[in-house]
């Protein structure tokens, strides 16, 4: 079965896959529907995130890659309806993203930076507002 993932610099030496940090785990989203993947990519771009490309890959290959890398692969099925706050991140990226300007070179710091407006309270408000969309 083919799934759709978000790749950065696809086909290049610096290729990377989009992932989320959820409950201490690195999660790679596999979209069953290409339109869902394209929409998610557009939401990332709207947040000034580097624009990923949507690539169709074999689900087993993605899951094998994730296992080898210590990541968790999660399928976002067509028609997926979130039931929890964490589930909502499968349809829309978090409002606060890591700094990925140098993602090819080093692992970015994931701690919030209050000077940039990153705070748990602000993030909670953003999530509630996103839920209204």
N, C-alpha and C positions, 0 to 999 in steps of 0.2 A: 504494500500500500504506500502510495506517495503522500507525504506530508509537506507542509510549507514552513520553512524557518526563515528567520531574518539574519542575513549575513552582511558583514561590513567588509569592504575591499574584497569581494568575492573573486576567487581565482588568483589572488595575489599572494605573495609570501606573508603579508601581514593580515591575511584573512582572519576574521573573528566572527563568532556567533553571538547573537543577542541573548542575554540571560538576565534573570532577576535573582535577588537575594531574598529568600522567603524562609522565615523561621530558621535561620542559620544554614540554609542549604542553597546552593546555586542551582537554579531551575532554568531549563531551556524549554521554551514553548514550541510545540509542534502544532501547527494549525491544519485542521482537516480541510477547511475551505480557504482557497487562495484570496478571496475577497476580504475575509477576516484578517488575514496576514497583511494585506495591503493597507487596510484601515489602521491596523496597529502601527505599521511603519509610518503612515502619515501622521499619527498622533505623536510618535517619537520626533519626527521632523518638526512638528509644530512647537515642540519643547526645545528647539535648537540642538537636538541630538544629531549626531551624524546620520545621514540618510542611509538606511539599510536597503539591500535588495532582497526581494522575496524569491527564494529558491525552492524548487520542488526536489525533495530527496526521498530516498527509501526510508521508511519509518525504522526498520531494523538497523540500518546503518547509523541513523541519528541516535537511537537508543544505545547501540554499541559504543559510539563515540562518547556519549554521556557517561556510561558506566566506566569506561577507561579513564575518563577525566575526573571522575568523582562527582559528576553532576547528576541531577535528577531530570529526566525527560517527562514532560506533561503534555498530554494531548488536549487541545482545545477543539472539541467536536463541533461540527456544524450545528447551529442552533443552541449552543451552550448558553445556559442561564446561570449567572453567579448566585450563590447562596450565602456566601460569607464575604467579608472585606477582602480576604486573601484571594478569593475567586474573582473578584472585580479586577484584580491586576492581570488576569488572563485576557481581559477584554480591553483594558486601557492601562497604559504604563503609569507608574507612580508619578506624582507631580514633582518629586525631587529625585533627580538622577545623579549618579556619580559623575564626576568630571572625567570625561573620556577623551579629552583633547590629546592625551599621550598614551592611549590604551595599548598601543603596540609596544611601548617601551617598558612600562611598569604597571604594577597593580595599583589602581587608585585608592586613596583613602576613603572609606565609606562613612566616616563619622560626620555628623551634621556640623555645619559651620554657621553659627549664629550671625556672624557678620554678613553672610550672604542670604539671610532670611530663612535658613533651614532650621526648623524647630519642630519637635513632635506635635505641639499644639497647632501650629500652622499647617502641618501635614494632615492632621485630622480634619481640619476645616476644609482643606482642598479635597480630600477624599469624599467628604459629605457633599460638596458642591458637584464633584464629578458624578456622584451617584444620581444627582438630579437630571443629568443629561441623559 
